[in-house]
Amino acid sequence: MGVSVEYCQALLALNEHVSPEALLAAAIDAVMAETGAQRAYIELTDRGETALSWSQNRGEDIDVEGIKKRISSTMIKQALESGRVRQWLAAMEDPALLNAESVRLHEFTSVICAPLGRENNGVLFLERDDRFPELAYEAAGVFAIAVGLTVDRLLEQRRGRRFGVLTRSVVMQKLVDQIAHAATRDFTMLLCGPTGTGKTHLARAVHERSSRSGGPFIHVSCPSLPRELVVSELFGAEAGAHSGVARGRVAGRVELAEGGTLFLDEVGDLALPAQAQLLTFLDRMEYTPLGGRARTANVRVIAATNVNLARAVNDKIFREDLYQRLSELQYELPPLCDRTEDIPILARSFANNPGGGLPGRALEDDALTFLATLSFPGNVRELRTIVRRASLEADRRGGQRITTTDVQTAVGRETPTDATTFQSATRHYQRGVIAAALSASDWNVSAAARKLDVSRGHLHSLIRDFGLTRDG
């Protein structure tokens, strides 16, 4: 007698879970019900460190952490080294486990261990106080096959996130690693790049990983500062300094950021008079509130701009000395069209957490393929907006997954329209489709080639031609 149909259906349904914790919980429930295990534990490791874990017990007063303490590292090691499911029906009598402290301490009877994932990066540990039924070994094997692919996907997603940034782009990974290292150094930083590339997100990440993380993060939108009130907005004003502070002093953004980070967003939009005052502040870390006395500041300044400041300097609309002062550390964030391999992983992340009270949903592979054909002039921000709209459309029709039709409805068109030439549009489309197919097949080149209806060798050539890589 083999495993039940209900068990197979439960394992097939695991990919419907968008939360890793919910997925592992459902997986454990399914295998415990099928095998009759009383205690179960799943652990996924990434480069030697525990990445995700989940445990469960039935009918006993053992807390979840207690189960983790019970598991036998010796048994797990034997299963991982063999690369196959291992079963002990009388663990206390096994000569190979005589020196296993946890086996003697907890008087194990029946245990099953199954390695998970292509690289044995996960393990399933099942325990029962009497003998497992005959089908338990087979059920664990089916589990290892079904959940193994999911393990690889979960770890791949985890590896894609660096410094709070989700990316598989080699260029972006190197850039983020540089920024992450600089985060711990108290230098002024300038983040450049088109609108929607994640400059604000990175600025917050720098703050949160710096020695100033316990202080405030004050976001200043430079274009929104009234030109005639820039000084008081940045540096504050004493009572009576102007009509807007007739009743009491006003703290400026610099004062509010004391001990933390002052983020000057779109600093390239500051008028020349305000640039001069900002330069004075940066040089001395001193400021004077309107109508008040000089004060000393203790803040780190991070600036961001979508303006080419070097060109603005040449055009005499931005001070060269201020540009040099702001760019102690300068980083250029690439547009999404230069990192199309990130579209699938970003889109999945946005679909998992769309916000607005919407539940997370999985994106169908064809929907990802369609997204990869778009050009996203608004970059990551535009991708997020489109996925959120598609999530709302899927929710409206009661769909469990986000389809291509949902995405097309969200976009309002079916093909990119702003490519500069036919040739560039064609290459953009091809690169996006290939990147999406590789991501959907977890970079199984043979599977991706079948999906794209090309030979494996030709796909390898295209991968090299477009500079696509799995990770850094």
Phi, psi and omega per residue, in radians:
M1 nan 2.215 -3.108
G2 -1.617 -2.999 -3.134
V3 -1.184 2.757 -3.051
S4 -1.361 2.735 3.076
V5 -1.108 -0.676 -3.135
E6 -1.073 -0.649 3.129
Y7 -1.140 -0.813 3.116
C8 -1.064 -0.733 3.124
Q9 -1.116 -0.689 3.124
A10 -1.112 -0.688 3.123
L11 -1.207 -0.671 3.117
L12 -1.140 -0.508 -3.096
A13 -1.423 -0.064 -3.072
L14 -1.081 -0.620 -3.101
N15 -1.192 -0.164 3.075
E16 -1.304 -0.308 -3.141
H17 -1.416 2.207 -3.132
V18 -1.610 -0.339 3.108
S19 -1.604 2.233 3.114
P20 -1.007 -0.683 -3.139
E21 -1.136 -0.756 3.114
A22 -1.126 -0.653 3.131
L23 -1.117 -0.837 -3.131
L24 -1.154 -0.640 3.105
A25 -1.110 -0.771 3.126
A26 -1.147 -0.659 3.134
A27 -1.108 -0.771 3.134
I28 -1.149 -0.730 3.109
D29 -1.004 -0.746 -3.093
A30 -1.153 -0.815 -3.068
V31 -1.268 -0.547 3.089
M32 -1.199 -0.699 3.127
A33 -1.134 -0.645 -3.086
E34 -1.345 -0.639 -3.038
T35 -1.708 -0.275 -3.074
G36 1.347 0.314 3.120
A37 -1.122 2.533 3.109
Q38 -1.653 -0.449 3.096
R39 -2.423 2.500 -3.110
A40 -2.551 2.611 -3.130
Y41 -2.586 2.345 3.030
I42 -2.110 2.345 3.058
E43 -2.355 2.331 3.065
L44 -1.977 2.304 -3.142
T45 -2.051 2.546 3.130
D46 -2.287 1.968 -3.129
R47 0.945 0.752 3.051
G48 1.499 -0.097 -3.133
E49 -1.959 2.534 3.100
T50 -1.156 2.131 -3.124
A51 -1.702 -0.818 3.137
L52 -2.528 2.551 3.060
S53 -2.612 2.697 3.117
W54 -2.704 2.464 3.139
S55 -2.466 2.834 -3.091
Q56 -2.701 2.615 3.036
N57 -2.390 2.769 -3.113
R58 -2.238 2.187 2.935
G59 1.290 0.322 3.140
E60 -2.432 2.757 3.108
D61 -1.557 1.010 3.063
I62 -2.012 2.100 -3.130
D63 -1.256 2.912 -3.042
V64 -1.067 -0.717 3.117
E65 -1.143 -0.527 3.128
G66 -1.104 -0.575 3.127
I67 -1.130 -0.739 -3.137
K68 -1.057 -0.623 -3.135
K69 -1.238 -0.409 -3.092
R70 -1.386 -0.464 -2.952
I71 -1.119 2.589 -3.083
S72 -1.666 2.003 3.102
S73 -1.143 -0.533 3.120
T74 -1.122 -0.811 3.130
M75 -1.106 -0.773 -3.136
I76 -1.079 -0.741 3.140
K77 -1.072 -0.721 3.135
Q78 -1.107 -0.705 -3.138
A79 -1.178 -0.743 -3.118
L80 -1.185 -0.683 3.139
E81 -1.184 -0.589 3.141
S82 -1.399 -0.416 -3.127
G83 1.246 0.348 -3.130
R84 -2.517 2.963 3.123
V85 -1.175 2.325 3.084
R86 -2.052 2.459 -3.112
Q87 -2.299 2.337 3.056
W88 -2.132 2.002 -3.122
L89 -1.649 -0.206 3.069
A90 -2.581 1.234 -2.981
A91 -1.034 -0.645 -3.093
M92 -1.142 -0.383 -3.083
E93 -1.715 0.011 -3.087
D94 -1.431 2.070 -3.118
P95 -1.030 -0.541 -3.110
A96 -1.222 -0.230 -3.102
L97 -1.940 0.247 -3.082
L98 -1.064 -0.584 -3.102
N99 -1.694 0.136 3.141
A100 -1.430 1.866 -3.028
E101 -1.057 -0.753 -3.089
S102 -1.159 -0.549 3.129
V103 -1.130 -0.796 3.135
R104 -1.213 -0.730 -3.062
L105 -1.112 -0.752 -3.061
H106 -1.754 -0.003 3.076
E107 0.902 0.977 3.132
F108 -1.048 2.485 3.002
T109 -1.858 -1.282 -3.112
S110 -1.992 2.278 3.135
V111 -2.420 2.454 3.015
I112 -2.208 2.295 3.060
C113 -2.153 2.367 3.133
A114 -2.328 2.170 3.048
P115 -1.239 2.589 -3.090
L116 -2.199 2.530 3.057
G117 1.557 2.782 -3.112
R118 -1.049 -0.643 -3.076
E119 -1.851 0.391 -3.107
N120 0.905 0.809 -3.138
N121 -1.536 0.028 3.129
G122 -2.472 2.864 3.136
V123 -2.568 2.487 3.012
L124 -1.896 2.262 3.136
F125 -2.139 2.041 3.137
L126 -2.041 2.453 -3.118
E127 -2.377 2.507 3.117
R128 -2.545 2.514 -3.058
D129 -1.368 -0.285 3.002
D130 -2.221 -2.974 -3.041
R131 -1.200 2.422 3.014
F132 -1.180 2.591 3.015
P133 -1.140 2.820 -3.052
E134 -1.020 -0.610 -3.064
L135 -1.325 -0.145 -3.058
A136 -1.087 -0.715 -3.139
Y137 -1.085 -0.791 3.122
E138 -1.125 -0.698 3.133
A139 -1.086 -0.678 3.102
A140 -1.159 -0.643 3.105
G141 -1.146 -0.755 3.092
V142 -1.093 -0.707 3.109
F143 -1.035 -0.803 -3.108
A144 -1.054 -0.673 3.135
I145 -1.238 -0.852 -3.048
A146 -1.199 -0.766 -3.064
V147 -1.464 -0.367 -3.130
G148 -0.999 -0.755 3.132
L149 -1.127 -0.649 3.115
T150 -1.174 -0.675 3.090
V151 -1.019 -0.814 3.139
D152 -1.053 -0.694 -3.126
R153 -1.181 -0.753 -3.136
L154 -1.097 -0.738 3.140
L155 -1.223 -0.622 3.098
E156 -1.089 -0.727 3.100
Q157 -1.122 -0.712 -3.138
R158 -1.129 -0.722 -3.135
R159 -1.171 -0.478 -3.130
G160 -1.201 -0.326 -3.090
R161 -1.637 2.035 3.128
R162 -2.181 2.189 3.079
F163 0.962 0.642 -3.125
G164 1.364 0.077 -3.109
V165 -1.957 2.236 -3.136
L166 -1.557 1.978 -3.097
T167 -2.753 2.553 2.959
R168 -2.033 -0.059 -3.135
S169 -1.211 2.237 3.134
V170 -1.077 -0.749 -3.141
V171 -1.070 -0.790 -3.113
M172 -1.203 -0.658 3.129
Q173 -1.093 -0.751 3.116
K174 -1.122 -0.730 3.136
L175 -1.103 -0.810 -3.118
V176 -1.123 -0.670 3.102
D177 -1.089 -0.691 3.101
Q178 -1.115 -0.772 -3.140
I179 -1.149 -0.692 3.139
A180 -1.074 -0.706 3.114
H181 -1.161 -0.714 -3.111
A182 -1.242 -0.319 -3.081
A183 -1.042 -0.561 -3.082
T184 -1.472 -0.076 3.123
R185 -1.836 2.368 -2.990
D186 -1.474 0.934 3.106
F187 -1.645 2.669 2.932
T188 -1.202 2.443 -3.039
M189 -2.247 2.443 3.094
L190 -2.109 2.089 3.107
L191 -1.829 2.084 -3.108
C192 -1.977 2.692 3.084
G193 2.631 2.857 -3.128
P194 -1.064 2.825 3.081
T195 -1.033 2.391 3.055
G196 1.520 0.182 -3.113
T197 -1.592 -0.068 3.040
G198 1.804 0.437 -3.117
K199 -1.125 -0.757 3.130
T200 -1.127 -0.724 3.117
H201 -1.035 -0.772 -3.138
L202 -1.189 -0.666 3.113
A203 -1.055 -0.750 3.100
R204 -1.126 -0.681 3.130
A205 -1.117 -0.707 3.097
V206 -1.070 -0.815 3.137
H207 -1.046 -0.802 -3.053
E208 -1.182 -0.372 -3.130
R209 -1.864 0.172 3.127
S210 -1.720 3.024 3.089
S211 -1.204 -0.159 -3.139
R212 -1.710 0.200 -3.049
S213 -1.062 -0.432 3.111
G214 -1.366 -0.196 3.124
G215 -1.636 -3.139 -3.102
P216 -1.338 2.694 2.983
F217 -1.998 1.897 -3.068
I218 -1.839 2.013 -3.110
H219 -1.639 2.094 3.126
V220 -1.988 2.032 3.056
S221 -1.507 1.768 -3.050
C222 -1.031 -0.685 3.140
P223 -1.105 -0.423 -3.091
S224 -1.521 -0.104 3.129
L225 -1.292 2.178 3.082
P226 -1.044 2.231 -3.036
R227 -0.948 -0.696 -3.076
E228 -1.379 -0.158 -3.091
L229 -2.115 0.309 -3.088
V230 -1.029 -0.761 -3.085
V231 -1.077 -0.843 -3.117
S232 -1.217 -0.566 3.110
E233 -1.163 -0.728 -3.119
L234 -1.414 -0.772 -2.969
F235 -1.931 -0.080 3.092
G236 1.553 3.057 -3.130
A237 -2.670 2.488 3.074
E238 -1.422 2.805 -3.135
A239 -0.985 2.306 3.096
G240 1.461 0.001 -3.133
A241 -1.117 -0.614 2.999
H242 -2.719 3.071 -2.995
S243 -1.047 -0.472 -3.093
G244 -1.329 -0.208 -3.132
V245 -2.208 0.735 -3.083
A246 -1.179 -0.524 -3.010
R247 -1.700 -0.192 -3.116
G248 3.048 2.893 -3.105
R249 -1.233 2.696 3.134
V250 -2.071 2.194 3.092
A251 -1.335 2.316 3.093
G252 -1.438 3.029 -3.104
R253 -1.128 -0.612 3.132
V254 -1.078 -0.787 3.130
E255 -1.115 -0.697 3.136
L256 -1.131 -0.473 -3.120
A257 -1.542 0.057 -3.062
E258 -0.892 2.221 -3.135
G259 1.437 -0.030 -3.096
G260 -2.263 -2.408 -3.045
T261 -2.154 2.328 3.032
L262 -1.822 2.004 -3.100
F263 -1.814 1.965 -3.134
L264 -1.692 1.673 -3.077
D265 -1.449 2.353 -3.101
E266 0.957 0.918 -3.108
V267 -1.133 -0.376 3.128
G268 -1.143 -0.229 -3.134
D269 -1.587 0.000 3.110
L270 -1.208 2.453 3.086
A271 -1.237 2.758 -3.083
L272 -0.995 -0.758 3.118
P273 -1.037 -0.701 3.121
A274 -1.202 -0.572 3.097
Q275 -1.073 -0.701 -3.136
A276 -1.108 -0.731 -3.131
Q277 -1.228 -0.611 3.087
L278 -1.154 -0.697 3.118
L279 -1.066 -0.781 3.125
T280 -1.035 -0.746 3.122
F281 -1.089 -0.804 -3.103
L282 -1.140 -0.647 -3.108
D283 -1.173 -0.667 -3.013
R284 -1.964 -0.204 -2.987
M285 0.919 0.684 3.048
E286 -2.236 2.598 3.112
Y287 -2.571 2.757 -3.135
T288 -2.182 1.958 3.063
P289 -1.033 2.591 3.125
L290 -1.021 2.123 -3.124
G291 1.372 0.202 -3.087
G292 -2.192 -2.855 -3.117
R293 -1.851 2.797 -3.113
A294 -1.096 2.503 3.127
R295 -2.288 2.719 3.059
T296 -1.745 2.438 -3.116
A297 -1.948 2.610 3.034
N298 -2.208 1.439 -3.111
V299 -2.430 2.731 2.940
R300 -1.797 2.398 -3.120
V301 -1.872 2.184 2.974
I302 -2.074 2.245 3.133
A303 -2.045 2.690 3.111
A304 -2.426 2.619 3.119
T305 -2.732 2.593 2.979
N306 -1.810 0.123 3.130
V307 -1.648 2.474 3.011
N308 -1.310 1.686 -3.014
L309 -1.174 -0.574 3.092
A310 -1.063 -0.727 3.093
R311 -1.204 -0.659 3.117
A312 -1.119 -0.595 3.069
V313 -1.119 -0.801 3.113
N314 -1.083 -0.568 3.140
D315 -1.472 0.053 3.092
K316 1.127 0.485 3.094
I317 -1.956 0.012 3.050
F318 -2.498 2.364 -3.078
R319 -1.204 2.281 3.137
E320 -1.143 -0.698 -3.119
D321 -1.148 -0.623 3.086
L322 -1.208 -0.693 3.095
Y323 -1.030 -0.790 3.133
Q324 -1.125 -0.644 -3.121
R325 -1.218 -0.671 -3.124
L326 -1.276 -0.507 -2.974
S327 -1.709 0.651 2.982
E328 -0.913 -0.785 3.007
L329 -2.225 2.065 -3.091
Q330 -2.149 2.321 -3.128
Y331 -2.300 2.402 -3.126
E332 -1.871 2.020 3.125
L333 -1.504 2.252 -3.094
P334 -1.323 2.613 3.036
P335 -1.201 2.828 -3.094
L336 -1.113 -0.487 3.138
C337 -1.165 -0.301 3.086
D338 -1.676 0.037 3.122
R339 -2.490 0.897 -3.055
T340 -1.119 -0.347 3.092
E341 -1.131 -0.251 3.115
D342 -1.501 -0.211 -3.074
I343 -1.025 -0.852 -3.124
P344 -1.071 -0.793 -3.073
I345 -1.215 -0.626 3.086
L346 -1.208 -0.767 -3.115
A347 -1.080 -0.736 3.109
R348 -1.082 -0.717 3.139
S349 -1.096 -0.770 3.129
F350 -1.163 -0.627 3.123
A351 -1.209 -0.579 3.114
N352 -1.204 -0.547 -3.101
N353 -2.361 1.256 -3.054
P354 -1.297 -0.352 -3.105
G355 1.338 -3.026 3.113
G356 1.146 0.349 -3.119
G357 1.400 0.077 -3.135
L358 -1.479 2.494 3.058
P359 -1.310 2.722 3.071
G360 -1.218 2.571 3.118
R361 -2.419 2.682 3.049
A362 -1.445 2.599 3.061
L363 -1.669 2.260 3.067
E364 -1.149 2.644 -3.103
D365 -1.015 -0.709 -3.136
D366 -1.139 -0.561 3.091
A367 -1.173 -0.694 3.071
L368 -1.118 -0.719 3.117
T369 -1.063 -0.741 3.125
F370 -1.137 -0.755 3.119
L371 -1.011 -0.639 -3.106
A372 -1.197 -0.236 3.120
T373 -1.519 -0.166 -3.084
L374 -1.513 2.793 -3.022
S375 -1.737 -0.395 3.062
F376 0.891 1.158 3.054
P377 -1.058 -0.427 3.076
G378 -1.538 0.099 3.016
N379 1.075 -2.524 -3.018
V380 -1.070 -0.640 3.129
R381 -1.072 -0.709 3.139
E382 -1.204 -0.705 3.092
L383 -1.028 -0.780 3.135
R384 -1.083 -0.744 3.135
T385 -1.069 -0.765 -3.121
I386 -1.126 -0.758 -3.133
V387 -1.151 -0.660 3.099
R388 -1.119 -0.740 3.093
R389 -1.099 -0.719 3.119
A390 -1.132 -0.637 3.088
S391 -1.102 -0.712 3.112
L392 -1.138 -0.675 3.119
E393 -1.154 -0.740 3.093
A394 -1.094 -0.672 3.121
D395 -1.148 -0.683 -3.127
R396 -1.067 -0.704 -3.107
R397 -1.593 0.020 3.105
G398 1.334 0.395 -3.119
G399 -1.359 2.574 3.110
Q400 -1.468 -0.414 -3.119
R401 -2.283 2.771 3.111
I402 -1.563 2.127 -3.067
T403 -1.747 2.997 3.067
T404 -1.040 -0.693 3.128
T405 -1.075 -0.688 3.091
D406 -1.060 -0.764 -3.125
V407 -1.184 -0.734 3.122
Q408 -1.077 -0.685 3.082
T409 -1.104 -0.715 -3.141
A410 -1.151 -0.634 -3.103
V411 -1.403 -0.684 -3.097
G412 1.496 0.132 3.076
R413 -2.763 2.937 -3.038
E414 -1.982 -0.224 -3.119
T415 -2.444 2.676 3.094
P416 -1.133 2.455 -3.059
T417 -2.096 -0.077 -3.031
D418 -1.941 0.305 3.069
A419 -1.193 2.530 -3.020
T420 -1.342 -0.591 3.130
T421 -2.394 2.845 3.115
F422 -1.091 -0.725 -3.123
Q423 -1.109 -0.779 -3.131
S424 -1.169 -0.633 3.104
A425 -1.115 -0.701 -3.131
T426 -1.144 -0.794 3.124
R427 -1.126 -0.706 3.115
H428 -1.061 -0.774 -3.136
Y429 -1.103 -0.827 -3.108
Q430 -1.081 -0.795 -3.117
R431 -1.070 -0.742 -3.136
G432 -1.141 -0.750 -3.133
V433 -1.128 -0.754 -3.136
I434 -1.132 -0.779 3.136
A435 -1.052 -0.729 -3.131
A436 -1.171 -0.715 -3.140
A437 -1.138 -0.707 3.111
L438 -1.139 -0.729 3.129
S439 -1.140 -0.755 -3.107
A440 -1.119 -0.526 3.139
S441 -1.692 0.229 -3.131
D442 0.976 0.684 3.111
W443 1.053 0.525 2.938
N444 -1.463 1.790 -2.988
V445 -1.096 -0.652 3.135
S446 -1.112 -0.785 3.136
A447 -1.135 -0.716 3.121
A448 -1.131 -0.677 3.120
A449 -1.103 -0.715 3.094
R450 -1.113 -0.712 -3.140
K451 -1.114 -0.669 -3.108
L452 -1.521 -0.130 -3.139
D453 1.076 0.793 3.044
V454 -2.299 2.873 3.117
S455 -1.278 2.724 -3.138
R456 -1.091 -0.722 3.133
G457 -1.117 -0.705 3.123
H458 -1.153 -0.670 3.123
L459 -1.126 -0.691 3.078
H460 -1.035 -0.710 3.117
S461 -1.115 -0.720 3.131
L462 -1.159 -0.675 3.124
I463 -1.056 -0.774 3.110
R464 -1.160 -0.727 -3.102
D465 -1.075 -0.724 -3.106
F466 -1.549 -0.036 3.095
G467 1.202 0.526 -3.133
L468 -1.423 2.422 3.097
T469 -2.405 2.675 3.137
R470 -1.290 -0.804 3.106
D471 -2.758 3.087 -3.095
G472 -1.393 nan nan
